[in-house]
C-alpha cells in the first residue's frame, strides 16, 4: 500500500480554500483546521490529543495522534498548519500537513510491528510573528516531552514537500559551495540536519533512499542557525532531541513562497506521493 494522490490533493484543497486564510489572526479558520485534522486522524484509526496554550491573549492548538502508544521510546513526525499572512499556503505548509496525514494513514492501515511509538503532531504558530519563540506549537510540544522525561528517538519535520521542477537551472543555491554539491534541477527532496545529530540525519536519509522513486538528497549544517533551523525541528534541538527537516528547499526553489501565488496548481502531487512513501519506510524501520 502506497500513499494516494487523491487523498493528498483533497487535504491540500481543503486547507488552501479556507477563508479567511489560516494565519494566527483568524482563529475560526484555525479551528476549522483542527476539526478537520481530528476527523482525519480518527478515521485513520487514531484517537487524538489536543495540546493548548495561550499566545498574545488567544488560545492555539496542536493536534497529536499516536501509534503504538504503549511503547516507551518515541519518534515524532510533525508539520505546521498555519500560514504566513493572507495567502493560501499550498506548499507552505498544506503540502506538509497532507503528507503528515497520509503518513499516519499508511501507518494505521498497515500496522507495522514497532518497538517504539510514533507521534504525529500538527502544530500551530510556526510562522511569524511567533517563529523562533517559546510560543511556537513545536516548542510547546518539545517542552512537554522534556517535562515528561520522554525517551525521544528523534523528530522528523515535514516542511514544504510539494514544489518540484524538471527545468534545467530550476534549483537555486545560497552559496557557490552548495551549488557544487547538489543538482541544479529542482526535482529532488532533501533531508536537512545539523552536525550535532548527523547520525540521526544520515540514518533517516539512508532509509528514505531504499527503493525510492525520487532523488533523496541530504545536507548537514554546522549549527541550527540560518537555513538549517527554518522550521519546527529547531524547537526539539533546544531540548537535546535529534531532529531534521524534510524539505523541497522552500524559497531557494519555490518562487511562490509566502505569496498569494502559492496555490494548489503549483504542486507536484506525483512527487509528493513519493516523498510520503520514502518517509513512511524511514519511520517504520528506525533503530
Secondary structure, DSSP 8 states (H G I E B T S, - for coil): ----HHHHHHHHHHHHH-SS-SSTT-HHHHHHHHHHHHHHHHHHT--EEEEEEEETTEEEEEEEEEESTT-SEEEEEEEE---SSSS--IIIIIIHHHHHHHHHHHHHHH----SSEEEEEEES--STTSTTSTTSHHHHHHHHHHHTT-EEEEEEEEE-------SBT----SSHHHHTTS-SBS-EEEEEEEGGGHHHHHHHHHHHHTT-SSEEEEEEESSSSGGGGSSTHHHHHTTT--EEEEES-GGGT-TTTTSTT--GGG--HHHHHHHHHHHHHHHTS--
